[in-house]
Amino acid sequence: LFDAGHAEQAAEVLARAPEGKKESPPIAAVRAKMDLAGQVSGLGDARELEQRIAADPKDHQARFDLALIQNAGGDRAAAADSLLAIVKADRSWNDDGAKAQLLKFFEAWGPTDEATLAARRKLSSLLFS
């Protein structure tokens, strides 16, 4: 329902899910997608954020916001790369916010999604190198 543009109906269905099923991977994925969609509203224009990053590569907030917009637009690889760039530059930025957001993306995309698998490999490389 959510992917078809029926966010309110999807929220109602999630609210009625049996207690034992609320944390199942499919329901968690829909909940994560809904949370991500809520984050994107009001972030502005991707081009403006790209200009801010070009002017100041250490503007992690602009890169973070751009990642949210990229994900909402379906460009999962670019969204992951934006967050990975923050992790590489400053792991502790915003209380490890880039890594936490990346993990939310993984949950929304699903554990077997190609973008999840590729970004997990890159994240592991960064964290354990």
C-alpha positions, -999 to +999 in steps of 0.1 A: +000+000+000+027+025+009+047+019-023+014+026-042+011+060-025-014+051+002+006+060+033-024+065+056-039+031+047-005+015+051-001+030+086-035+017+095-027-018+084+006-017+103-012-006+134-035-036+132-007-061+127-007-089+153+017-083+182+040-112+172+043-099+136+051-062+142+089-068+142+089-092+112+112-081+084+085-072+059+066-050+084+099-035+097+108-027+061+075-009+054+078+010+087+114+020+078+103+032+043+075+053+059+100+069+084+124+077+056+097+093+035+088+115+065+124+126+068+126+139+032+098+164+034+113+199+036+149+191+028+150+214-002+166+209-036+192+183-044+211+208-067+213+233-039+227+207-016+252+196-042+264+232-045+268+234-008+289+202-008+310+215-037+317+247-018+324+229+015+331+192+013+329+190+051+293+201+051+281+167+063+246+179+070+242+189+033+256+155+023+233+137+048+202+156+035+213+148-001+215+111+008+179+112+020+167+129-012+187+104-034+172+075-015+137+089-019+144+093-056+153+057-059+191+062-063+201+038-036+238+035-046+242+073-046+224+076-012+247+049+003+278+065-012+269+099+003+265+085+037+297+064+034+316+096+025+305+110+058+315+079+077+349+080+060+354+117+067+341+118+103+328+086+118+315+103+149+296+131+131+261+136+146+266+107+171+274+083+143+243+096+124+255+086+089+261+050+099+227+049+117+209+063+087+227+038+064+214+010+087+179+024+083+183+023+046+194-013+048+163-022+068+141-004+043+158-019+012+158-054+027+188-077+035+191-093+001+188-060-020+218-055-042+223-019-029+222-032+007+248-059+000+272-035-019+269-008+007+274-032+036+307-044+020+318-008+017+308+000+052+327-030+066+357-020+047+356+015+062+350+004+097+375-025+098+404-010+078 
